[in-house]
Amino acid sequence: MNSPASHRPHAPVTYRHDGLVCTDHTLDAPLDHSDPDGPTLTLFAREVTAAGRAHEDLPRLLWLQGGPGGRAERPHAAGAWLRRALEDYRVVLMDQRGTGRSTPADRRTLAGFPNAEATAGYLAHFRADSIVRDAELLRAHLAGGSPHGAPPWTVLGQSFGGFCALTYLSLAPEGLAQVLVTGGLPTLTGHADDVYRAAYARTLAHNERYFTRYPGDQALADAVAAHLEGCDVRMPSGERLSVRRFQTLGLTFGTAAKFDSLHYLLETAFVQGPRGPELSDVFLRGADAVLSFAERPLYALLHEPIYAQGGRSTAWSAHRIREEFPAFDATGIADGGAGPLRFTGEMIYPWQFEEDPALVPLRETAEVLARRTDWPALYDLDRLAANEVPVAAAVYYDDMFVDREQALETASLVRGLRPWITNTHAHDGVRADPAVLDRLLSMARGVL
């Protein structure tokens, strides 16, 4: 956190690689946009254009990253959408507050707060409403500093980025030329309990898909869980791999790019040790790479608060709602008292703040956030009902992360929103296939 705001931008830096021209921008943003003279954060964004078009007067497209707590994609490893977007736009990749080169929020940077209440109060400013207001500052900065002279831009929101896009339509529609959403239409009025109740059912369905594709993996997954229940197994990092933590590898079921990765991890699971079968270092290192929150602690801290509004706490929603789905209970699997093992998905549990070293120092902060009730509204239903900004949204029929029915209900509440319901892509469709963005652009422009 910086000293009180001057809001003076830093000099941009431009460089070229792989047919792209990249310009890095850094500016200050208020921690609390209702207190513009208070403490500030650093906000980073990278503007990308195709080589040979850097001097053209192209409109801008803002990419809103999924998450929460994920930095913007980097140009050298961006999804298929980027090259398609560069045909028409200057693309702006903003590191949302707390991530990437924007002021980071993790166990080290947050250690300076006096207590968990102060830390939680700070992090309460890291939700979609603050991200949108950061984007408006950035839009003005890129136009020379004046919000009144800044042309509206197109926003492309993936997953949580789509949640932010709906907040953008609620708070600052004047900044938007059009909105494109991929796998990211949130419930506007539902509680986190509604979100996770639907999510557990979808996750079970994705388990069935996985084990249908790889029927031999069921016995192997059960054997790994039984071994973990009976032994104190440590990953190369030194932290324990528990059964319940092993189950969270089901997060990989949600994208086409990673759906099969668990199979190729499980095939490395066991080696023959001096006292019998042991889990291999290859398997344990691979599990750690997926399970650690060291690179994305805000994902764990804010995953439930992104749904919080209306004066209700989330109160560890995913943890509570899991009790309604006994198929996920693996207690006693070593003795045959449970099984077949089922993997969980996009859920955060309080015990993860006891088992993951990147989260352990933030445990009390997570508890405060889970109890918090004074969350402001993220969506303006009246404004959305009167929306005049063209909006097109890809709704993935079998999306494990965002519920189809909740998404379609939201679509019906936003005037003029055109949904495209498809079962040809998973949650990461826009990264996998440039045709996804191409179709949404055609829909928003009225061509389709």
CORZI-V170709 format. One record per run of one state. SS is the DSSP state (helix for helix, strand for strand, loop for the rest). FROM is the first residue (numbers start at 0). LEN is the number of residues. If there is no record, write none. Layout:
SS|FROM|LEN  SS|FROM|LEN
//
This chain:
loop|0|1  strand|1|3  loop|4|8  strand|12|5  loop|17|2  strand|19|11  loop|30|8  strand|38|12  loop|50|8  strand|58|6  loop|64|10  helix|74|3  loop|77|3  helix|80|5  loop|85|3  strand|88|7  loop|95|2  strand|97|1  loop|98|5  strand|103|1  loop|104|4  helix|108|4  loop|112|3  helix|115|8  loop|123|4  helix|127|15  loop|142|4  helix|146|3  loop|149|3  strand|152|6  loop|158|1  helix|159|12  loop|171|1  helix|172|3  strand|175|7  loop|182|9  helix|191|22  loop|213|3  helix|216|14  loop|230|3  strand|233|1  loop|234|5  strand|239|1  loop|240|2  helix|242|12  loop|254|6  helix|260|6  loop|266|3  strand|269|4  loop|273|2  strand|275|4  loop|279|1  helix|280|11  loop|291|5  helix|296|6  loop|302|2  helix|304|3  loop|307|9  helix|316|8  loop|324|1  helix|325|3  loop|328|4  helix|332|3  loop|335|16  helix|351|4  loop|355|1  helix|356|4  loop|360|2  helix|362|9  loop|371|9  helix|380|5  loop|385|4  strand|389|7  loop|396|7  helix|403|10  loop|413|3  strand|416|6  loop|422|6  helix|428|4  loop|432|1  helix|433|11  loop|444|4
//
